[in-house]
Amino acid sequence: LKKAQLDWKSPVGKITLGMQGMNMFNVTEKTWGFRFLEKSPMDKHGFSSSADMGVGYSGKLDDLSFSALITNGSGYKKQENDAYKKMSFQLVYGEKKLIKNNGFNIGTAVSMEPYTGVGGEESKTVMSFFSGYAGSGLRIGGEFDMMTDSNGDVTQQIMAFYSSYRLMDNLEGLLYVDMYDVDVDADEDSETYIIAGLNYYPTKGLIVTPNVRMTSFEDGSDGQTMFKMSFQFKF
């Protein structure tokens, strides 16, 4: 079960209780917009779960949206495994759902999660900065994400870019570039993953996507190139 929540829309904002969506990459996921092809970068590299059990508070002041969550930290697939809680915060200015509406956004998301490590209490911190735009058939977005683990002081980093453009009413080009560094202090451990393809919309609810996926490695290891035919059917 991924979501089982109670929303209370109070005069001072919305309070959410239960298993709910996280506020770390929900906006960038809507900017990329094609999860049937690939997860958004933070989700792909495990920087945060997409849902968790906890308490949330969210609201909007004109064009500024905010969200604060206190959750278990173990995600929706696992039971709580320690006494610590994860705190996450998000601020977004502009349109949050660029897959549906034209506009732009710029925002940041931060999470802090203590846990028990070999040397005692450790912590994981995630910081994300992102922006996106949609209009005239074009949708484009980018993000910069860092996850720092005090256990060994390892910092992982993501720089990502994604876009799509409506060539015709039923044809759309897309590009996804994900540059991931396992440890910014180590040499030759990063990789670049690229998806390029065409979305064909033959009828309502169906997308047919021929695409090519390329992975290259900084250490000189042999890269990979795959050709795929992907489909999405909604009803």
TORLUMKE-686539 format. One record per residue (C-alpha): residue in three letters; x, y, z. Coordinates in steps of 0.02 Angstrom, whole numbers, padded with zeros to 5 digits, always signed. Example, Ala and Ser with C-alpha at 12.3 -4.5 7.8 and 13.67 -1.06 7.14 Angstrom:
2
ala+00615-00225+00390;ser+00684-00053+00357;
% end
This chain:
235
leu+00000+00000+00000;lys+00081+00162-00057;lys-00042+00294+00000;ala-00172+00287+00140;gln-00192+00462+00209;leu-00312+00579+00295;asp-00310+00761+00237;trp-00375+00898+00352;lys-00392+01064+00260;ser-00382+01184+00406;pro-00389+01375+00395;val-00199+01382+00415;gly-00152+01246+00290;lys-00174+01063+00251;ile-00126+00933+00382;thr-00098+00756+00317;leu-00089+00598+00424;gly-00040+00423+00370;met+00052+00345+00223;gln+00079+00490+00103;gly+00184+00551-00041;met+00352+00628+00002;asn+00398+00807-00041;met+00574+00777-00107;phe+00550+00744-00294;asn+00363+00754-00323;val+00381+00917-00420;thr+00528+00863-00530;glu+00438+00700-00566;lys+00294+00802-00641;thr+00417+00906-00743;trp+00500+00751-00818;gly+00328+00673-00839;phe+00371+00502-00912;arg+00392+00382-00767;phe+00342+00235-00878;leu+00509+00263-00966;glu+00618+00301-00814;lys+00604+00360-00635;ser+00652+00538-00594;pro+00838+00551-00546;met+00820+00561-00355;asp+00701+00414-00357;lys+00814+00315-00474;his+00967+00335-00362;gly+00877+00309-00196;phe+00899+00483-00123;ser+00723+00471-00049;ser+00573+00358-00046;ser+00422+00418-00145;ala+00303+00388+00004;asp+00316+00360+00191;met+00214+00353+00352;gly+00204+00514+00451;val+00129+00686+00477;gly+00133+00825+00348;tyr+00089+01009+00340;ser+00074+01101+00175;gly+00000+01260+00106;lys+00015+01402-00019;leu+00045+01589-00007;asp+00007+01667-00177;asp+00131+01579-00295;leu+00239+01506-00155;ser+00200+01327-00101;phe+00274+01247+00055;ser+00276+01075+00133;ala+00349+01001+00293;leu+00347+00816+00340;ile+00399+00709+00488;thr+00404+00527+00432;asn+00474+00359+00483;gly+00613+00370+00353;ser+00603+00188+00301;gly+00485+00217+00154;tyr+00321+00133+00111;lys+00397-00038+00072;lys+00476-00067+00243;gln+00422-00059+00424;glu+00497+00069+00543;asn+00671+00005+00591;asp+00733+00129+00723;ala+00679+00265+00845;tyr+00730+00409+00732;lys+00620+00511+00616;lys+00653+00594+00450;met+00615+00779+00428;ser+00593+00850+00253;phe+00550+01023+00189;gln+00505+01093+00019;leu+00481+01269-00051;val+00420+01297-00230;tyr+00383+01459-00320;gly+00271+01442-00472;glu+00176+01301-00557;lys+00207+01130-00478;lys+00125+01020-00612;leu+00208+01069-00775;ile+00151+00907-00857;lys-00027+00977-00851;asn-00008+01166-00846;asn+00102+01296-00930;gly+00213+01404-00823;phe+00377+01390-00730;asn+00442+01341-00559;ile+00596+01356-00453;gly+00618+01270-00287;thr+00718+01176-00158;ala+00694+01022-00050;val+00794+00969+00104;ser+00786+00814+00214;met+00879+00760+00372;glu+00874+00581+00436;pro+00972+00519+00590;tyr+01009+00333+00606;thr+01113+00215+00712;gly+01279+00175+00630;val+01434+00077+00681;gly+01506+00228+00772;gly+01343+00281+00853;glu+01218+00408+00788;glu+01246+00453+00606;ser+01141+00555+00485;lys+01095+00572+00302;thr+01058+00742+00228;val+00985+00775+00056;met+00978+00944-00030;ser+00896+00977-00198;phe+00879+01130-00309;phe+00768+01121-00462;ser+00679+01223-00593;gly+00564+01194-00741;tyr+00465+01278-00880;ala+00319+01228-00992;gly+00244+01324-01138;ser+00217+01321-01327;gly+00234+01132-01333;leu+00402+01133-01241;arg+00432+01065-01066;ile+00605+01077-00991;gly+00679+01051-00818;gly+00840+01027-00722;glu+00898+00983-00548;phe+01053+00975-00438;asp+01046+00853-00292;met+01168+00805-00154;met+01156+00668-00022;thr+01285+00672+00119;asp+01308+00526+00239;ser+01408+00567+00397;asn+01459+00383+00405;gly+01620+00401+00306;asp+01575+00577+00249;val+01519+00516+00078;thr+01430+00642-00033;gln+01334+00581-00185;gln+01283+00704-00320;ile+01159+00712-00464;met+01151+00838-00605;ala+01004+00805-00720;phe+00915+00883-00868;tyr+00756+00829-00958;ser+00646+00901-01093;ser+00507+00860-01215;tyr+00438+00952-01367;arg+00276+00924-01464;leu+00329+00907-01645;met+00148+00873-01698;asp-00016+00841-01607;asn+00024+00654-01594;leu+00215+00657-01595;glu+00333+00716-01460;gly+00523+00713-01444;leu+00604+00685-01274;leu+00776+00690-01192;tyr+00834+00636-01018;val+01013+00663-00956;asp+01066+00599-00784;met+01245+00628-00724;tyr+01274+00535-00560;asp+01430+00541-00450;val+01442+00403-00318;asp+01569+00502-00213;val+01620+00680-00258;asp+01786+00658-00166;ala+01834+00502-00265;asp+01903+00500-00442;glu+01826+00419-00595;asp+01669+00349-00512;ser+01534+00447-00602;glu+01417+00389-00740;thr+01308+00474-00870;tyr+01142+00401-00924;ile+01047+00470-01075;ile+00876+00428-01147;ala+00821+00499-01315;gly+00658+00450-01397;leu+00493+00491-01480;asn+00321+00479-01401;tyr+00186+00430-01526;tyr+00004+00452-01470;pro-00101+00342-01588;thr-00259+00356-01483;lys-00319+00417-01313;gly-00230+00332-01168;leu-00093+00249-01272;ile+00088+00304-01294;val+00213+00209-01403;thr+00394+00262-01374;pro+00543+00199-01474;asn+00697+00255-01377;val+00884+00234-01362;arg+00973+00226-01193;met+01159+00258-01174;thr+01266+00239-01017;ser+01447+00296-01007;phe+01572+00283-00863;glu+01706+00406-00809;asp+01831+00268-00769;gly+01836+00213-00951;ser+01734+00055-00930;asp+01638-00002-01082;gly+01477+00095-01100;gln+01308+00022-01145;thr+01185+00066-01282;met+01010-00009-01287;phe+00866+00015-01407;lys+00693-00008-01330;met+00511+00002-01377;ser+00410+00063-01227;phe+00221+00076-01205;gln+00101+00160-01085;phe-00083+00119-01083;lys-00204+00209-00967;phe-00388+00169-00945;
% end
